[in-house]
Each structure stands twice: as C-alpha cells, then as structure tokens.
C-alpha cells in the first residue's frame, strides 16, 4: 500500500506540475499578446506622426512654390504690362513733347502760310 500511496502522490505532483506549467505558459502567451499590442500601438503612433510631418513639409513646399510663382507672375506682369503709373507718365511726357514740336513748327511756318493764302486769294486767273 505504501507503493500505491507514493504513486498517487507522484501523479498528484505531476498533475500540479503540469497545471503550473500550463498556467505559466498561459501567462507567457498573455504577456506576449500584451507586448505585441503595445508594439502595434507604437507603430500606429509613429505612422500618424510621420504622416503629420509629411503633411507639414508638403504644406511648406506648396507655400514656397506658390510664393515663387506669384513673384514670377508679378515680374512678368510688370514686363508685359508695365507699371501703369510710369506708363501714364511716359505717355503724357511724349504727348507734351510732340505738342511742343508742333507748336514750334506752326510758329516757324506761320508767316509763310499766311503769304501763300493771301497770294492765292488775291490772284485772279483769266
């Protein structure tokens, strides 16, 4: 009977040992699952941070490109259309110069024209 009692004890110890091992195995699996969940959460956070950084960089590039194109447009506009104030002044100045020249020519040729008109009116052709 003593041998039978020892065998039962051995079986009980083996059962307890197997249960403890199973419990430890389950704990390891739960810990691994928790570690994996933390790794996945960290990866998601990193991805979101990278996307935000990429969006900010893209916004900066877009703003710089827009400013560059606006500056090019302004230069182009001034070259093609000219500064309206400067263009107006240039046109006004050219007009005044031409009017002065015409006035000088009229004053210089006034006597000659008067003589030509008087001669044509006073001559009688028969």
Phi, psi and omega per residue, in radians:
X1 nan -0.503 -3.134
X2 -1.155 -0.621 3.119
X3 -1.199 -0.639 3.140
X4 -1.167 -0.678 -3.133
X5 -1.171 -0.638 3.137
X6 -1.245 -0.628 3.112
X7 -1.141 -0.680 3.133
X8 -1.183 -0.664 3.107
X9 -1.154 -0.737 3.123
X10 -1.073 -0.748 3.137
X11 -1.136 -0.717 3.126
X12 -1.124 -0.716 3.122
X13 -1.168 -0.708 3.117
X14 -1.127 -0.703 3.121
X15 -1.136 -0.761 3.119
X16 -1.150 -0.684 3.133
X17 -1.139 -0.734 3.122
X18 -1.163 -0.688 3.116
X19 -1.139 -0.745 3.127
X20 -1.119 -0.736 3.112
X21 -1.123 -0.705 3.124
X22 -1.126 -0.726 3.131
X23 -1.114 -0.744 3.110
X24 -1.120 -0.721 3.117
X25 -1.081 -0.736 3.114
X26 -1.125 -0.734 3.118
X27 -1.077 -0.719 3.112
X28 -1.126 -0.713 3.119
X29 -1.126 -0.755 3.116
X30 -1.101 -0.719 3.116
X31 -1.139 -0.720 3.117
X32 -1.126 -0.688 3.107
X33 -1.118 -0.732 3.129
X34 -1.155 -0.723 3.104
X35 -1.089 -0.735 3.132
X36 -1.123 -0.708 3.119
X37 -1.100 -0.696 3.110
X38 -1.146 -0.706 3.123
X39 -1.108 -0.756 3.139
X40 -1.130 -0.743 3.132
X41 -1.104 -0.734 3.108
X42 -1.109 -0.718 3.122
X43 -1.109 -0.700 3.103
X44 -1.121 -0.746 3.113
X45 -1.085 -0.753 3.119
X46 -1.092 -0.718 -3.140
X47 -1.108 -0.788 3.123
X48 -1.075 -0.733 3.137
X49 -1.122 -0.733 3.111
X50 -1.118 -0.711 3.128
X51 -1.117 -0.733 3.113
X52 -1.112 -0.717 3.127
X53 -1.138 -0.759 3.124
X54 -1.089 -0.699 3.126
X55 -1.137 -0.741 3.127
X56 -1.106 -0.739 3.118
X57 -1.131 -0.724 3.126
X58 -1.117 -0.715 3.107
X59 -1.078 -0.694 3.110
X60 -1.129 -0.767 3.134
X61 -1.108 -0.713 3.135
X62 -1.114 -0.768 3.140
X63 -1.107 -0.728 3.127
X64 -1.147 -0.743 3.128
X65 -1.121 -0.731 3.130
X66 -1.095 -0.751 3.124
X67 -1.118 -0.716 3.119
X68 -1.092 -0.814 -3.128
X69 -1.145 -0.640 3.107
X70 -1.124 -0.741 3.121
X71 -1.120 -0.736 3.095
X72 -1.086 -0.706 3.129
X73 -1.112 -0.737 -3.139
X74 -1.108 -0.727 3.092
X75 -1.109 -0.794 3.122
X76 -1.042 -0.786 -3.130
X77 -1.075 -0.762 -3.140
X78 -1.152 -0.683 3.128
X79 -1.146 -0.776 -3.048
X80 -1.462 -0.709 -3.064
X81 -1.730 -0.421 -3.110
X82 1.313 2.848 3.070
X83 -1.312 2.091 -3.039
X84 -1.020 -0.634 3.110
X85 -1.176 -0.776 3.136
X86 -1.192 -0.692 3.129
X87 -1.110 -0.739 3.121
X88 -1.097 -0.754 3.124
X89 -1.125 -0.733 3.135
X90 -1.092 -0.782 3.136
X91 -1.110 -0.773 3.127
X92 -1.062 -0.779 -3.136
X93 -1.101 -0.777 3.129
X94 -1.109 -0.698 3.129
X95 -1.115 -0.775 3.135
X96 -1.100 -0.689 3.121
X97 -1.112 -0.754 3.139
X98 -1.150 -0.719 3.102
X99 -1.103 -0.685 3.100
X100 -1.116 -0.759 3.115
X101 -1.084 -0.769 3.116
X102 -1.096 -0.745 3.122
X103 -1.075 -0.715 3.118
X104 -1.134 -0.719 3.128
X105 -1.153 -0.717 3.113
X106 -1.094 -0.798 -3.130
X107 -1.096 -0.686 -3.123
X108 -1.240 -0.589 -3.076
X109 -1.763 0.086 -3.069
X110 -1.074 -0.850 -3.105
X111 -1.135 -0.726 -3.140
X112 -1.095 -0.762 -3.129
X113 -1.148 -0.708 3.128
X114 -1.084 -0.769 3.120
X115 -1.095 -0.738 3.140
X116 -1.113 -0.727 3.134
X117 -1.164 -0.798 3.133
X118 -1.097 -0.697 -3.136
X119 -1.143 -0.735 -3.128
X120 -1.211 -0.521 -3.140
X121 -1.381 -0.657 -3.064
X122 -1.454 -0.298 3.134
X123 -1.424 2.412 3.104
X124 -2.059 2.183 3.073
X125 -1.776 2.363 -3.084
X126 -1.896 nan nan
